[in-house]
Amino acid sequence: MRRLSGFAAGAAFAFLPLTAFAQDLTPDSTRYLSDPNFLPYTGHIYGYSAYGHTWTNGDTFNNLSDKTSSFRVNTDTLSQFLSYGITDDLEVNGAVRYDPDSQREIDYGNGTRATLNSSGFTDPSFGVVWRALDEGPSPVDFDLFGSYTPNLINSNSSTINADGTVARGGASGTAGAALGYVTQQFSIRGAFNANIFGASSSFDPGNGDTYQTQGFNDYVVSLATQTRLDPLFCINAGIDHTFASNTNALNAANGIVHTTQPGDNTALHAALNYNLVPEQAVIAATYTHNFYDNSQSVFANPALDTSTRSKSGNVLGMQLSYLLP
């Protein structure tokens, strides 16, 4: 019930800009650059470059529910996305992310502190979007989309003596569908997708152990809106909820297996967009807040069980979107 009420509240948040003033809900087939339903026409290149700063905190507990530590994670992220319109209804795209620094500070219950750093590129992803229905000749937009991320970069855990990487250590992919509706002042897009994670492995240089995780699937439902205030300014608001699956991991060095129960995640998104060059360049100030359910790691020996509680996260950033030619 708490998850449903949270998602309902987030959906109401997404519609707040719509209720700010009277709307003209006449269908509009225009493809607005910063709109969540945007798709480039034939021969056009669409892209965005983004910077984000993420801060996340939470507490960890042992099997007796005694608090053992608190953590804070600060991460700087640079993202790049590019797509090309093969036809008016078919897009191919690619994306990559670079984290110049991700710092995790841990305050242990005994008064000591550890600082762990990670940096580097994530594996690049390659995708496709097919607009099966276009709002021009049809009542709505209907998109089918998918992406694939190969396993190109090794995953290394961070230690107090060595920086870690930010790559996952395994291949992954996404498949989904979205339904959109655009008017002159307001747009809405609802989507559902499956995130498919293949088996992965990560090396811990601190103890020389390798951790192997079995494949799993997560499922995401999302709602995104845009309200166009005038020719220069518009507001994006949205929500997504991730139904996270349990994962099974093996320490290859000692044979110990544990199950991670990550808990679901709900994220609220907001952006204020300004048209630098109408329908050719848009700059946006962005914000995301993440609500995390409690998570736990469960071992065959209950004395080893741990959990994470009171976890929350925020992302503040800037994004420049552009269309060529």
C-alpha positions as CSV (number, residue, x, y, z in Angstrom):
1,M,0.0,0.0,0.0
2,R,2.9,2.4,0.8
3,R,4.4,1.9,-2.7
4,L,1.0,2.5,-4.4
5,S,0.3,5.7,-2.3
6,G,3.8,6.9,-3.1
7,F,3.4,6.3,-6.8
8,A,0.0,8.1,-6.8
9,A,1.6,11.1,-5.0
10,G,4.3,11.2,-7.6
11,A,1.8,11.0,-10.5
12,A,0.0,14.0,-9.0
13,F,3.4,15.8,-8.9
14,A,3.9,15.1,-12.6
15,F,0.6,16.8,-13.4
16,L,1.1,19.9,-11.2
17,P,2.3,22.0,-14.1
18,L,-0.8,21.1,-16.1
19,T,-3.1,22.4,-13.3
20,A,-1.2,25.7,-13.1
21,F,-3.3,27.3,-15.9
22,A,-6.0,26.4,-18.5
23,Q,-4.7,24.1,-21.2
24,D,-5.4,23.7,-24.8
25,L,-5.5,19.9,-25.2
26,T,-6.0,19.9,-29.0
27,P,-3.7,17.2,-30.5
28,D,-0.5,18.4,-31.9
29,S,1.9,16.3,-34.1
30,T,4.9,18.8,-33.6
31,R,8.0,17.1,-32.2
32,Y,9.2,19.5,-29.5
33,L,12.9,19.1,-28.8
34,S,12.8,18.7,-25.0
35,D,9.5,16.8,-25.0
36,P,9.5,13.3,-23.5
37,N,8.0,12.0,-26.8
38,F,10.6,13.6,-29.1
39,L,12.0,11.5,-32.0
40,P,14.3,13.0,-34.7
41,Y,13.1,13.0,-38.3
42,T,15.0,11.4,-41.2
43,G,18.6,12.5,-41.4
44,H,18.5,14.5,-38.2
45,I,21.0,14.0,-35.3
46,Y,19.7,14.5,-31.8
47,G,21.8,14.5,-28.7
48,Y,22.3,15.7,-25.2
49,S,25.2,16.3,-23.0
50,A,24.6,16.3,-19.2
51,Y,26.3,16.8,-15.9
52,G,24.9,15.6,-12.6
53,H,25.9,15.6,-9.0
54,T,24.4,12.8,-6.9
55,W,24.4,12.6,-3.1
56,T,23.1,9.5,-1.4
57,N,23.0,8.5,2.3
58,G,21.8,5.6,4.4
59,D,22.5,3.4,7.4
60,T,23.6,-0.2,7.7
61,F,22.6,-2.8,10.3
62,N,23.6,-6.3,11.4
63,N,21.4,-9.3,11.8
64,L,20.4,-8.1,15.4
65,S,19.2,-4.8,13.9
66,D,22.1,-3.0,15.6
67,K,23.4,0.0,13.6
68,T,26.9,-0.7,12.4
69,S,27.6,2.3,10.1
70,S,26.3,5.3,8.2
71,F,27.4,6.1,4.6
72,R,27.4,9.1,2.3
73,V,28.1,8.8,-1.4
74,N,28.9,11.8,-3.6
75,T,29.2,11.2,-7.4
76,D,29.9,13.5,-10.3
77,T,28.6,12.2,-13.6
78,L,29.1,13.3,-17.3
79,S,26.6,11.7,-19.8
80,Q,26.5,11.8,-23.6
81,F,23.6,10.6,-25.8
82,L,23.4,10.7,-29.6
83,S,20.7,9.4,-31.9
84,Y,20.1,9.5,-35.7
85,G,16.8,9.4,-37.6
86,I,17.0,6.6,-40.2
87,T,13.4,7.4,-41.1
88,D,10.8,9.6,-39.6
89,D,9.8,6.7,-37.3
90,L,13.0,4.9,-36.7
91,E,15.9,6.0,-34.5
92,V,19.2,4.4,-33.6
93,N,21.2,5.7,-30.7
94,G,24.1,5.3,-28.4
95,A,25.0,6.5,-24.9
96,V,27.9,6.5,-22.5
97,R,28.6,7.8,-19.0
98,Y,31.8,8.9,-17.3
99,D,32.2,9.4,-13.5
100,P,35.3,11.5,-12.8
101,D,34.8,10.7,-9.1
102,S,32.5,8.8,-6.9
103,Q,33.4,9.0,-3.2
104,R,31.8,6.8,-0.5
105,E,32.4,7.9,3.1
106,I,31.6,5.3,5.8
107,D,31.3,6.1,9.5
108,Y,31.5,2.9,11.5
109,G,29.9,2.4,14.9
110,N,33.4,2.1,16.6
111,G,34.2,5.7,15.6
112,T,36.5,5.0,12.6
113,R,35.9,6.2,9.1
114,A,36.8,4.9,5.7
115,T,36.8,6.7,2.3
116,L,36.3,4.6,-0.9
117,N,36.7,6.1,-4.4
118,S,35.6,4.9,-7.8
119,S,35.9,6.5,-11.2
120,G,35.8,5.7,-14.9
121,F,33.5,4.9,-17.8
122,T,30.4,2.7,-17.8
123,D,30.0,0.3,-20.7
124,P,28.4,2.1,-23.7
125,S,24.9,1.2,-24.7
126,F,23.4,1.0,-28.2
127,G,19.7,1.2,-28.9
128,V,16.8,1.6,-31.3
129,V,13.4,3.2,-31.2
130,W,10.5,2.4,-33.6
131,R,7.5,4.7,-33.7
132,A,4.8,2.1,-34.6
133,L,2.0,4.8,-34.4
134,D,2.6,8.5,-35.0
135,E,0.2,11.1,-33.6
136,G,-0.1,12.8,-36.9
137,P,-2.2,10.1,-38.6
138,S,-3.2,8.3,-35.3
139,P,-4.6,9.5,-32.0
140,V,-1.4,8.8,-30.1
141,D,2.3,8.0,-30.4
142,F,3.2,4.4,-29.7
143,D,6.9,3.5,-29.5
144,L,8.8,0.2,-29.1
145,F,12.4,0.5,-27.9
146,G,15.3,-1.5,-26.9
147,S,19.0,-1.3,-26.1
148,Y,22.0,-3.5,-25.5
149,T,25.1,-2.8,-23.3
150,P,28.0,-5.2,-23.9
151,N,30.5,-6.1,-21.2
152,L,33.6,-4.2,-22.3
153,I,35.0,-2.8,-19.0
154,N,36.0,-4.9,-16.0
155,S,34.4,-4.2,-12.6
156,N,36.7,-3.7,-9.7
157,S,35.6,-2.9,-6.1
158,S,37.0,0.1,-4.4
159,T,39.3,-0.3,-1.3
160,I,41.0,2.2,1.0
161,N,44.2,1.6,-1.0
162,A,42.8,1.4,-4.6
163,D,40.1,3.1,-6.6
164,G,37.4,1.0,-8.1
165,T,35.6,1.2,-11.4
166,V,32.0,2.1,-12.1
167,A,31.3,-0.5,-14.8
168,R,28.9,-3.3,-13.9
169,G,31.1,-6.2,-15.0
170,G,28.4,-7.9,-17.2
171,A,26.2,-7.3,-20.2
172,S,22.7,-5.9,-20.0
173,G,19.7,-4.8,-22.1
174,T,16.4,-3.0,-22.1
175,A,13.1,-3.7,-23.9
176,G,9.9,-1.7,-23.6
177,A,7.0,0.2,-25.0
178,A,5.6,3.8,-24.5
179,L,2.4,5.6,-25.2
180,G,2.4,9.3,-25.7
181,Y,0.1,12.2,-26.4
182,V,1.1,15.8,-27.4
183,T,-0.9,19.0,-27.5
184,Q,0.3,22.6,-28.1
185,Q,0.9,23.2,-24.4
186,F,1.1,19.8,-22.7
187,S,2.6,16.4,-23.4
188,I,2.4,13.1,-21.5
189,R,4.2,9.8,-22.0
190,G,3.7,6.6,-20.1
191,A,6.2,3.7,-20.5
192,F,6.9,0.2,-19.3
193,N,10.3,-1.5,-19.8
194,A,12.2,-4.6,-18.6
195,N,15.9,-4.1,-17.7
196,I,17.6,-7.4,-18.4
197,F,20.9,-7.9,-16.5
198,G,23.2,-10.8,-17.5
199,A,25.6,-12.6,-15.2
200,S,28.4,-10.3,-13.9
201,S,31.6,-10.5,-11.9
202,S,33.5,-8.0,-9.8
203,F,37.1,-8.3,-8.5
204,D,38.0,-7.1,-5.0
205,P,41.7,-6.0,-5.1
206,G,41.7,-5.7,-1.3
207,N,41.3,-9.5,-0.6
208,G,41.8,-10.9,-4.1
209,D,38.3,-12.4,-4.2
210,T,36.0,-12.4,-7.2
211,Y,32.2,-12.0,-6.7
212,Q,29.9,-13.5,-9.3
213,T,26.3,-12.5,-9.6
214,Q,23.6,-14.4,-11.5
215,G,21.4,-12.6,-14.1
216,F,18.2,-10.9,-13.1
217,N,15.4,-8.7,-14.5
218,D,14.0,-5.4,-13.1
219,Y,10.8,-3.8,-14.3
220,V,10.1,-0.1,-14.6
221,V,6.9,1.9,-15.0
222,S,7.2,5.6,-15.7
223,L,5.1,8.7,-16.4
224,A,6.7,11.9,-17.9
225,T,5.0,15.2,-18.8
226,Q,5.9,18.6,-20.3
227,T,4.1,21.9,-19.9
228,R,5.1,24.6,-22.3
229,L,4.7,27.9,-20.6
230,D,5.7,30.1,-23.6
231,P,8.0,29.8,-26.7
232,L,11.1,30.0,-24.4
233,F,10.3,28.1,-21.2
234,C,8.8,24.8,-20.4
235,I,8.6,22.5,-17.4
236,N,9.2,18.7,-17.3
237,A,7.9,16.6,-14.5
238,G,7.8,12.8,-14.1
239,I,8.0,9.7,-11.9
240,D,9.3,6.2,-12.4
241,H,9.1,3.1,-10.1
242,T,11.5,0.2,-10.4
243,F,10.3,-3.2,-9.2
244,A,13.7,-4.6,-8.3
245,S,14.4,-8.4,-8.3
246,N,16.4,-10.3,-5.8
247,T,20.0,-11.3,-6.9
248,N,22.2,-14.3,-6.0
249,A,25.9,-13.8,-5.6
250,L,28.8,-16.1,-5.0
251,N,32.2,-15.4,-3.5
252,A,34.3,-17.6,-5.8
253,A,37.2,-17.7,-3.4
254,N,35.4,-19.3,-0.4
255,G,32.1,-20.5,-2.0
256,I,29.9,-18.4,0.3
257,V,26.6,-17.6,-1.4
258,H,24.2,-14.8,-0.4
259,T,21.0,-13.3,-1.7
260,T,20.6,-9.5,-2.1
261,Q,17.0,-8.2,-1.6
262,P,17.5,-4.6,-3.0
263,G,14.0,-3.3,-2.4
264,D,12.1,-1.1,-4.9
265,N,13.0,2.5,-5.9
266,T,10.7,5.4,-6.8
267,A,12.2,8.5,-8.4
268,L,10.6,12.0,-9.0
269,H,12.0,14.1,-11.8
270,A,11.7,17.8,-12.6
271,A,13.4,20.1,-15.1
272,L,13.1,23.7,-16.2
273,N,14.0,24.1,-19.9
274,Y,15.0,27.2,-21.8
275,N,15.1,27.4,-25.6
276,L,18.5,28.8,-26.5
277,V,17.7,28.4,-30.2
278,P,14.0,27.4,-30.6
279,E,13.8,23.7,-31.5
280,Q,17.6,23.4,-32.1
281,A,19.2,23.9,-28.6
282,V,17.6,23.7,-25.2
283,I,19.4,24.0,-21.8
284,A,17.8,22.6,-18.7
285,A,18.3,22.6,-14.9
286,T,17.3,19.2,-13.7
287,Y,16.5,17.6,-10.3
288,T,15.7,14.0,-9.2
289,H,14.9,12.6,-5.8
290,N,15.1,8.9,-5.2
291,F,13.1,7.0,-2.5
292,Y,14.7,3.6,-1.7
293,D,13.0,0.8,0.1
294,N,15.0,-1.0,2.8
295,S,17.4,-3.7,1.4
296,Q,19.2,-6.7,2.9
297,S,21.8,-9.3,2.2
298,V,20.8,-12.8,3.4
299,F,23.3,-15.6,4.0
300,A,23.0,-19.3,4.9
301,N,24.4,-18.3,8.3
302,P,22.0,-15.7,9.7
303,A,24.8,-14.1,11.8
304,L,26.2,-12.7,8.5
305,D,23.0,-11.0,7.4
306,T,23.1,-7.2,6.9
307,S,20.6,-4.6,5.9
308,T,20.4,-1.0,4.6
309,R,17.8,1.4,5.8
310,S,16.8,5.1,5.6
311,K,18.5,5.4,2.2
312,S,17.6,8.4,0.0
313,G,19.3,10.1,-2.9
314,N,19.2,13.4,-4.9
315,V,20.6,14.4,-8.3
316,L,21.1,18.0,-9.3
317,G,22.3,18.7,-12.8
318,M,22.4,20.6,-16.1
319,Q,21.6,19.3,-19.6
320,L,22.1,20.7,-23.1
321,S,19.9,19.1,-25.8
322,Y,20.5,19.8,-29.5
323,L,19.3,18.9,-33.0
324,L,21.4,18.9,-36.2
325,P,21.2,20.0,-38.9
